[in-house]
Amino acid sequence: MGKEIKFSLVFRDMWQSAGKYQPRVDQLVKVAPAIIRMGCFDRVETNGGGFEQVNLLYGENPNKAVREWTKPFHEAGIQTHMLDRALNALRMSPCPKDLRKLFYKVKKVQGTDITRIFCGLNDPRNVIPSIQYAKEAGMIAQASLCITHSPIHTVEYYINLAKTFIDAGADEICLKDMAGIGRPETLGRICKGIKDYKHDITVQYHSHAGPGFNMASILEVARGGCDYIDTAVAPLSWGTGHADIIAVQEMLKDAGFKVKDINMEAYMEVRTQIQEMMDDFLGYYIPALNHLNNSLLIKPGLPGGMMGSLMTDLEDNLRSLNKWKVKNNQPELTTDQLLVKLFDEVAYVWPKVGYPCLVTPFSQYVKNLALMNVMQMEKGKERWSMIADNIWDMILGKSGRLPGEVDPIFVKMAKEEGREFMTSDPQENYPDNLDTYRKKMQENGWELGEDDEELFEYAMHPQQYEAYKSGAAKASFEKDLEERKAKKNAPAAGAEPKQITVTVNGQSYKVDIAYGAQPSASDASSPAAQAAAPAGEGVEVLAPLEGKAYLVSSANETPKKVGDKVNEGDIICYIEAMKVFNRIKAEKAGTITSINFTSGDSVEEDDVLMTIA
């Protein structure tokens, strides 16, 4: 019998790669015993990355979820691991050092054993401090090599990066093939090179199935000395997700490797429970295309973990764009047409912004920049006309060192806008601020939580946490879910009756039928109606895109209010779209005479956000 290879179930990423949300804590606790009974997993990915944030979005406390979810695996002797974005920790934007340190302390006491640290720029300056913080907190520090395919990202590049992380104290190395576009033979050589450098270092391989390479890649890394393979369970295997445990186990067993058997009765129970979760509510956020493999993903190299939310968000972008096209007497686009345009634009944009690995948050930045280009060009505008500050931070080096050179067009634009390129340690740009959030929690009468976990959650995700505490997040989610259910259960277009005949006291009447919510007089006072109509006097500030409107993006800012004086170019609010905050600036100096939204409200393109006189 050959080398033993162990399996990990990436339960968190299975859901994130399929759709938008994660299961509730009661669903997680219910499925855990069946996962354990499968008998084939030595590790389970329980949390990290988007898990913490999306729970807040539908009104569930993620700290409670993590504690209860990891407990049964510990009792069964199964290690738990999480995804960790290094400088960004659990969010899309960089974190101060004090928050990063608290992050590992909280997750360790909550029950997470291993942290998978990655930086989409593969910048050691972002990863190495996280290795140190994790080890200080008692966690196993697994440093990741973010795998992509470009002229820069060679076998030698990755082996040297692994050596750097190992020398810095990493306990393990992960080959994080987040888009599944790593070429099998190349990955095998990388794995072998790492093992040649330190034969006893643990190596884990993570790959997505979408482009079609990953079964061959799993076999090659196994032959290169890999120790753990990430797998999934149907009905969330394959597609934009990961290879199914059954296929991987059988393939490696046939190749002579020692692998654990699968309790198929338990497998079927897990499969059934996953389907029940999808039927409950999660399936309403899983686009059908995400169940399919798609080799078109090879060209743009977008990660599987992003495809779930991308396809869901794309529905909103397409609706917004087509609304504009109808208004301007242009033919509408289909989802496929917009998707191909987006993929082509990502491939165009990626080299120009310095070849960042397309993994969170940089995959979102590149995708958002590409999608904004597509949306603007479809409306007859220029490329690069909307670049969010987070994207500028990446281009300028504020988030870390880009692998390649940026295009001269951005050098020119930066100079025109007074922006400076940076080469200093990215952490220097983000001063400690836990005390600010601690003070705000005390003012609000909020508990800091067991082991300061509520303080951590607030400082990590300020807007989402406030929406969670107020109940707005839960209300917004439930409204959206009901709308999706109604849409799914509505009669097919053209199938519903348009008119019926009713008889009252022997008299027949023809009655027209209208489907969907109809405006009424009372609707004029709704937030949406107010946002769509001018309120106050002066120049209207219009939303340039669809998203959620906020007055501030962090606790360090002071929200604008009616009566405030502003100068031309001042930041007056933000629209959060596609996981980044887009600054909305005053186009003229004056006084704010109306604010037509409450922070967290959904707005559509051309809604009136404020008026300035």
Buried (B, 14 or more C-beta within 10 A) or exposed (E): EEEEBBBBBBBBBBBBBBBBBBBBBEBBBBBBEBBBBBEBBBBBBBBBBBBBBBBBBBBBBBBBBBBBBBBBBEEBEBBBBBBBBBBBBBBBBBBBBBBBBBBBBBBBBBBBBBBBBBBBBBBBBBBBBBBBBBBEBEBBBBBBBBBBBBEBBEBEBBBEBBBBBBEBEBBBBBBBBBBBBBBBEBBBBBBBBBBEBBEEBBBBBBBBBBBBBBBBBBBBBBBBBBBBBBBBBBBBBBBBBBBBBBBBBEBBBEBEBEBBEBBEEBBBBBBEBBBBBBEEBBBBBBBEBBBEBBEEBBBBBBBBBBBBBBBBBBEBBBEBBBBBBEEEEBEBBEBEEBBEBBBBBBBEBBBBBBBBBBBBBBBBBBBBBBBBBBBBBBBEEEBBEBBBBBBBBBBBBBBBBBBBEBBEEBBEBBEEEEBEEBEEEBBEBBEEBBEBBBEBBEEEEBEBBEBBBBBBBBBBBBBBBBBBBEEBBBEBBEEBBEEBEEEEEEEEEEEEEEEEEEEEEEEEEEEEEEEEEEEEEEEEEEBBEBBBEBBBEBBBBBBBBBBBBBBBBBBEEEEBEEEBEBEEEBBBBBBBBBBBBBEBEBBEEBBBBBBBBEBBBBBBBBBBBBBBE
